Amino acid sequence: MAEEDPNPLEVLEKGGVFASQHRFTIMLLLYLHKRAGFTEVQRLLDLTPGNLDHHLRRLEEIGYVRTRHVLDWRPLKVVEITKLGAAEFREYAVNLRQLLEQVT
């Protein structure tokens, strides 16, 4: 019996990080803007604070983003993409584009 072909999207990335729509969108937002406030990301993606925090912790664990607290006129949690995160997301996007070009 032949083995099933792997899912092409799973082959694109290591660890399935971008398989989550929310993590993919967080990374896309940060890739385009480099950094954003926690509440801004929460509002744009329509996520609860707990849900967003869960996804950010996962991305932080693997080194794709970092969060820090800054003091402005009020405390603010800022989320930034790391160099590793930007490189991995760019590679994933290129591979995804190539895959989509094969489909059409």
Phi, psi and omega per residue, in radians:
M1 nan 2.222 -3.098
A2 -1.340 2.551 3.081
E3 -1.248 2.598 3.092
E4 -1.248 2.574 3.062
D5 -1.163 2.444 3.116
P6 -1.197 2.709 3.069
N7 -1.093 2.157 -3.092
P8 -1.001 -0.576 3.135
L9 -1.228 -0.593 3.104
E10 -1.200 -0.544 3.114
V11 -1.212 -0.502 -3.080
L12 -1.101 -0.571 -3.015
E13 -2.327 2.806 3.111
K14 -1.620 2.204 3.005
G15 1.476 -0.050 3.079
G16 1.201 0.382 -3.076
V17 -1.066 -0.758 -3.061
F18 -1.504 0.038 3.070
A19 -1.159 -0.421 3.060
S20 -1.388 2.150 3.132
Q21 -1.019 -0.680 -3.125
H22 -1.160 -0.755 3.133
R23 -1.180 -0.664 3.079
F24 -1.048 -0.794 -3.103
T25 -1.194 -0.673 3.069
I26 -1.050 -0.805 -3.130
M27 -1.150 -0.679 3.090
L28 -1.076 -0.816 3.126
L29 -1.030 -0.818 -3.125
L30 -1.252 -0.577 3.087
Y31 -1.081 -0.690 -3.126
L32 -1.353 -0.569 -3.017
H33 -2.013 -0.101 3.123
K34 1.251 -0.701 3.122
R35 -2.704 2.728 3.106
A36 -2.747 2.709 3.061
G37 -1.284 2.588 -3.134
F38 -0.976 -0.837 -3.100
T39 -1.174 -0.542 3.089
E40 -1.161 -0.790 3.111
V41 -1.103 -0.758 3.133
Q42 -1.031 -0.776 -3.122
R43 -1.187 -0.791 -3.106
L44 -1.109 -0.633 -3.083
L45 -1.698 -0.049 3.127
D46 0.959 0.904 3.128
L47 -1.965 2.685 3.015
T48 -1.310 2.745 3.104
P49 -0.990 -0.703 -3.140
G50 -1.150 -0.709 3.137
N51 -1.150 -0.803 3.116
L52 -1.088 -0.763 3.138
D53 -1.050 -0.690 3.096
H54 -1.020 -0.854 -3.123
H55 -1.168 -0.685 3.132
L56 -1.153 -0.677 3.100
R57 -1.074 -0.725 3.112
R58 -1.076 -0.766 3.138
L59 -1.199 -0.595 3.093
E60 -1.203 -0.695 -3.127
E61 -0.991 -0.623 -3.117
I62 -1.688 0.042 3.023
G63 1.488 0.300 -3.121
Y64 -1.498 -0.494 3.100
V65 -2.385 2.874 2.989
R66 -2.400 2.569 3.074
T67 -2.039 2.619 3.084
R68 -2.610 2.721 3.114
H69 -1.801 2.316 3.081
V70 -2.136 2.649 3.093
L71 -1.848 2.068 3.072
D72 -2.069 -2.428 3.042
W73 -1.237 -0.193 2.997
R74 -2.666 2.747 3.088
P75 -1.069 2.464 -3.094
L76 -2.430 2.335 3.048
K77 -1.668 2.145 -3.101
V78 -1.929 2.397 3.111
V79 -1.956 2.263 -3.128
E80 -2.226 2.543 3.044
I81 -1.454 2.493 3.098
T82 -1.593 2.944 3.075
K83 -1.058 -0.725 3.103
L84 -1.084 -0.784 3.136
G85 -1.068 -0.755 3.132
A86 -1.119 -0.743 -3.134
A87 -1.149 -0.776 -3.137
E88 -1.151 -0.704 -3.140
F89 -1.184 -0.718 3.114
R90 -1.053 -0.784 3.126
E91 -1.093 -0.747 3.120
Y92 -1.085 -0.776 -3.127
A93 -1.105 -0.715 3.112
V94 -1.108 -0.803 3.135
N95 -1.129 -0.679 3.110
L96 -1.129 -0.720 3.114
R97 -1.084 -0.767 3.118
Q98 -1.078 -0.720 3.110
L99 -1.102 -0.762 3.134
L100 -1.149 -0.596 3.099
E101 -1.151 -0.555 3.089
Q102 -1.219 -0.514 -3.095
V103 -1.317 -0.671 -3.053
T104 -1.504 nan nan
